[in-house]
Amino acid sequence: MKIILFALNASFSHTNLAVRCLKTYVEKQEENEFDIEIVEKHLKDRLDEVLFDLYDKKADVYAFSSYIFNIDQVIYFAKALKELLPQALFIFGGPEVSYDSQNFLKENPFVDFIIKDEGEEAFYELLKKIKKNKQSLNSLDKIIKGHKMESFEQAGIPYSIDDKFMGSIIYYESSRGCPYKCSYCMSSLTRGVRAKSIEDTLKDLYEFESFGDRVKVIKFVDRTFNFDIKRAKGILEGLLDEKYTKVYHLEIRAELIDQELFDVLAKFPKNKLQIETGIQSTNYQTLEAIDRPSDIKKALDNIKKLKEQDNINVHCDLIAGLPYDYMKTIEKGFNDIFYISHEVQLGFLKLLKGAKIRENAKDHEYKFSSYAPYEILSNTYLSYNELFELKRIAALTERFKNSVHFQNSLYKLIGLYNKGAFTFFRDLNTFANKHIASFSQHHAFMLLYDFAKKNIKDNVSQDDWHLLVDLIRSDYRVCQNREASAYFSKEG
């Protein structure tokens, strides 16, 4: 029986972990008699090319990994394949079908089975039932609730040397579950955390060394890497060994970092470690409302200290659209984290199926898209106009703050503007009056220069103005590999 596991990734650099977990689990079973192949594409691939590739496999079973970012395209492929291969069976799994399965089946009657939650064991059992009951599949339940994989802690890595993955970023999980219950997050629906031991985690990570340059970055998908501080220290101390040569990306809870962990982190060579921390909001009322009580002062102090160590890239997340977060409190949160982190991501609340915040949407007058990714349109605290403005600010932040190309000139410019980082980007958005995606790098530098000439030149000393122009020209030279034109003049 031929089975295709289909993954449609957001970009070329991404790798789907879920389909590999399923394939590896099935192939490790003693009674495995299944021919399983992974087909992995990304959203920018041509639809007809992807469809033909799937059709050309002529599989007995097609299994689809579904998420908010790919569900529409995945349904398109599955529907078309059902027309072309009516005898094939179609299985859906993943978070996008796990929390509203009955309605999903009603809307998509061509789907034969849905596997909810963890799928390894349930997928294998379903394949066995399909093989055994080819003539009586109607007797099988169409919605199958998965259960925790008992062997997770000893599962190893679901990759092999022969694995054909797209980019150089690999996703790895050393734990499943999350100890926190944030109301907007699907991880809050899973109780408890299962974690691999320090020894097994380091053993897994060392296996990636045999992949050579094919793997450059290993991203832990653990929801909170440092939920167990002793375990986190042990893994990080192990990664200090020079035999671990990759870049490791971790998501942490900043307020949990203690001095011992700081001492370990300080030993890492530059650029070997990347740390992401979800602040989400610095408004205490908001954090209480989303079931995420935090010691924000300690978290911010720790992030600042981490950045000052100057050996680890620090990325901070905020979410716009949370309860009790007005424009003013979002501005404060933005300014709170702007200078203490290398990168700032201003994301937007998505009211996911099954999440507590979606169930209580009326309490805060949420209006949101009925289509994936179910992003907020407005609520009691933010109008649609304000959310649209925040999206433009988020794009400007990504383009200028999170890029290496504008670092020197940007910080000088914000300092001379002297109104705070958020207000700077807000006013820059008004000045630009269009999305930054339409700007080339050359025009992005022109935007900064033109804004400075209009808003700063006459309000600062000649020395400060000349220094700012010199920094813009210097950043331009490094970015564009050529001298800036006479347009970027000190005389203006």
C-alpha positions, 0 to 999 in steps of 0.5 A: 500500500503506497502512502504519500505524506504531503507537507506544504511549507510557508517558505523554501527554507522551512522543513515539515517536522510532522510528516517526518515524525509519522513516517519514522514512527511507522517505519520503526514498527516490526509489522510495517508493510507500508511504502511511505513517501514524503512530498514536500512543497512550499506556498510559492510553488506553482499549483499545477506543478504540485498537483501533478507531482501528487497525482503522478504518485498514484498513491493509495492513501494521501495524508495532509499536514494542515495548518492555518497558513496552508489549509486553503491550498491543501484543500484545493489539492485534496479536492482535485486529487479526489476527482482524478483518483476517486479510489484513493483515501484522504487523511487530514491531520494537524492543528487546523482540523483537530478542533473543529473536525465535525464541521470540517468533514461537513464542509469537505465530504471527500475527506475520509479520515481526520486524526486529531492531536498527536498522530504517530500511533493513531496514524499507524493503527489507521493504516493497519485498519485500512489494509485489513478492511479495504472493502468495509471502510465505512465501518471505521470512525472518520474522526480519530482522536490521537493519543500521546506517543508513549515512546516520545522520550526515546524517539530519536530524530525523525531525519536520516542522511538520505532525507531530502529537505528543502532549506538548511533549517531543521526543526527539532523537539526535545519536549512536547506540551507546555506548562503555561495556559495562554488563552490564545495558544493551542498548546494550552489545550495539552496538559503536562510536559514530556521532555527528553533527558539531557543525555538523549537530547544531546545525543539527538543533536549530535546526530545532525553533525553527520548532515554536514552543511545541509543543516545550518540552523536547528530550531527547537519547537519546544514551547518553553525551552527553559520550563525546567531550569536544571534541564535547560542548563544541562543541555546548554552546557553540553552544546558548549562542546565544540563538537556541536557546530550548528546554530541553535534557536530556542524559545524561552521565558525570560523571567526564568533565567537565573544567574547560573543560566546567565553564566552558561549563556555567557560562554557561548561563542557569538552567533551559535545561539539564537533566543526568542522570547514572547513578551506579548504585552507589557500591560499587566491587565492584559497578561492576567486576561490571557492567563499569562501572568508574568514578572515583566520587570524581571523579564525585561531586565533579563532580556536587557542583560542578555543583549548586553552580553553581546554573544546571542541574538535576542528576538522579542515578540509582541502580539497586537489585539490582546484584551485591554491592550490599547494603542497607548499600551502597545506603544509602551510595550514596543518602546519597552523592548525596542532597545533591549533586543536585536529584533522586534516582531509585532505580530497580530492576534489570531483567534484559533479554533479551540482556543479559549480566547476565541470561545470568549470573543464576545467578551471583548467584541472581537471581530475577526476573519472567518478564514484562516488564519482568523486574524483580528479585525477589531476589538473593544480596544483597537479599531480596524484603522489602528490595526491597519496602522500597526501592520504598517508599523510592524512591516517598517520595524521588520524592514529597518530594525530587524535588518543589519543594513540600517543599524547605525543610521536608524538608531541615530535617526530615532535618537535625534527624532527624540519621540521614542521608537514607536512614534518614529515608526508611526510618523515614518509610516504616515510620511511614506504613505505606502507599505514598505514592501513596495520599496527597493533597498535604494528607496528605503534609504531614500525614505529615511533620508527624506524623512530626516531632511523634513523632520530633523535637519532644522531641529538639530545641530549641524554636527548631528545632521552631518553625522546622520548623513554620514551614517546613512551613506555608510550603511548604504555603501555596505548594503548596496556595495557602492557609494551613495549618490549625491542625492544623500547630501549634507546640504539637503 
